[in-house]
Amino acid sequence: MDKPNKLSMLTISLHWIIGILIMGLCAAGVYMTRAEAWDLYPIHKSLGVLVLSAALLRVLWRIKNGWPAPVADYSRLEHLAAKVVKWVLIIGTIALPVSGMLFSGASGHGFGIFSLVLVPAQHMPGNPAEVLAYSEFWARAGASIHQATAYILIAAILLHVAGAGKHHFIDKDATLNRMLNK
């Protein structure tokens, strides 16, 4: 369990694993769509499914353990901003992979975890190179939600990193050190 001045290894590990993977997947997603790097999609999808598993574990841990207490007193505005950003991060780390799976699955491209197929691709009869959507509506909805969530999550991550920097360099409090297990 977390303590006011010391976070558990589970809290720290989930934070960094999910954070690094989400940042990497967002960067890869932007690159893949702009460069049409189709070969990266299976890896992106596999890591997305794994991120969802870790994010769900993190949500369960937050429910059981609660949010870490602030290390110092700050204004109501700062507390509100921190709370909003934390909720956007938590919800975003669930919504991003779920919407990606919805997009990929409904569009007929399928997805899985590396060689384990969770939702098979659906190919056009007589033309296996062509993919046939299971649902155009859900494919479009999933794509739109996935893209919007990615950009919202990127903005929230930047705010989160800026907040950590403010705490460490300006306020000189223990917020960042606590997450670094120092």
ABEGO torsion letter per residue (X at the ends): XBBAABBBAAAAAAAAAAAAAAAAAAAAAAAAAAAGBAAAAAAAAAAAAAAAAAAAAAAAAAAAAEBBBBABBBBAAAAAAAAAAAAAAAAAAAAAAAAAAAAAAAAGAEBBBEABBABBBBBBBGBAABBBBABAAAAAAAAAAAAAAAAAAAAAAAAAAAAAAAAAAAAGBAAAAAAAGX
